[in-house]
Structures are given as structure tokens and as C-alpha cells.
């Protein structure tokens, strides 16, 4: 009976953490997708620049284009590290709750949970979970990066034909300069 009560108490405490864990996991997945796309964009831009090919805007790739792509990667990596740190803190809190057996351990877990909640369970974070604003922004960022890669069909003003303006297409159409 006491064991059943401990399980119920643990579950009550853990249920306070799980919505945050779910949010962080969702964001981590989206940011991970964005990082994959951003790395591919950087690689393609570097190849386009090396081969003197144009980017999706019809211009040659500049050092600024490369720097922007690299900066996007750096920012995503920092965001991913922060999300993973939050997930690790949440999992550590869950582990501490689950392993607490004695009254002293339970009190320490309760104190640690209070500190955890004060740190992570802010009004801004609760608003974010309810509104989905961060999830939506992360999903949009991932979609925008993928669109840069895949492009869309647009009307070429010179040939009056539909052409794809994605970086993958540009790279596949690019030919390395012939060196005599």
C-alpha cells in the first residue's frame, strides 16, 4: 500500500515536468531538422561559390551568403544545446523523484522540484506551451530552410518557362568551370 502511494506521489510530481519535456522534445526535433537543412544549404552555397555558379537569386554566391548560412548553423547549434540542457535537467529531476525512498530523499526531491519549476515553469513558458508560438516558429524555420533547398517553380522572364529556383536544382545544373 505504501509503495502504491509512493508511485502515485511520484506520478503527481512527474506530471508537472512532462509538459515541459514534451515542448522541449518537439522544439529539439524541429531545430534538429533545421540544422540538417542549414548544413546542406551551407555546403551547396560553398560548392556554388567554388564553381562560380549563381544562387537562387541569379547572383553569384558571396562571402556574406556563406557567413549568413554559417551563422544560422551556429545559432541553431546553440539553441539545440540549450534545449538538450533543459531536457537533461528535466530527466534528472524525474530520476531524482523516482529514486527517492527515504523521507530525507523525498524532501530533497521536492525541494529540487520546486527549484526546477521556479527556473523553467515561468509564465512566459506556460504561455509558449499554450499558444504554440515557439513550436510554430521552429516549424516555420524548418519549412523555410527546406524551401531554400527544394525551391519552387517560378516563371523565368527570359525563357518564359517554369524553372525551379531551389539550391539543389541550381547545384545540379551548375557545371564546374573548364580549366584549359
Beta strands, then each sheet from edge to edge (+ up, - down):
strand 1: 153-155
strand 2: 162-164
sheet 1: 1+ 2-
end
